[in-house]
Amino acid sequence: MTEIQSDIILWKQFKLGSNEAFQRIYQQNFKLLYNYGLQIYPNQALVEDCIHELFVYLWKNKSTLGDTNSIKFYLFTSLRRKIIQEQKKTKKKEAEYH
């Protein structure tokens, strides 16, 4: 089975509510996401928070998520978006206090 086929099956299982599939996605991708996140924004706590918030969002919205051929690409794109949103919030808060 190719990686794409494996990802498609795993993602479908997750979207149908499989806790095991969700855990597998998390375990397979956390370190990759963490390292990727630190390249975007070198703040360990913020990156960890964004990853956890991303997975909470995914679990809560699993039935409405689109399909994907690459879980890693989907997660990287989502994490990048999340970190950029958090950066903007942080900059806005800092500007309000000065």
TASUL-V796876 format. One line per field, one symbol per residue. ss: DSSP state (H for helix, E for strand, - for the rest). phi: phi as a letter, one per 30 degrees, with the letter a starting at -180 (. if undefined). psi: psi as a letter, one per 20 degrees, with the letter a starting at -180 (. if undefined). A space follows every 50 residues. Layout:
# TASUL-V796876
ss=???
phi=???
psi=???
This chain:
# TASUL-V796876
ss=--HHHHHHHHHHHHH---HHHHHHHHHHHHHHHHHHHHHH---HHHHHHH HHHHHHHHHH-HHH------HHHHHHHHHHHHHHHHHHHHHHHHHHH-
phi=.ddddddddddddeddjdddddddddddceddddddddddbdbedddddd ddddddeeddcedcdddbcbdededddddeeddddddddddddddddc
psi=prhggggggggggghijohggggggghhiggggggghhhgomoggggggh gghghgggghjhiiqrrqioggggggggggggggghgggghggghhi.
